[in-house]
């Protein structure tokens, strides 16, 4: 009987972001390598804020401050 290969770690972790103005952004992708260690999911906030800054520069439409970040369900 063949052995199963261990499941590979996910390349991305998905997060739901809620902004202070009440807007919600679901399934924001953060590389798994950015997370972990003693900081846990805290680096995800900085990564998503940087993504928002880049999008705002290109579109000229800034995003409001982030209120909360949680992992998307089903991960």
Secondary structure as UniProt FT lines:
FT   STRAND          12..19
FT   TURN            20..21
FT   STRAND          24..31
FT   HELIX           32..34
FT   HELIX           37..39
FT   TURN            40..41
FT   HELIX           42..59
FT   STRAND          66..71
FT   TURN            73..74
//
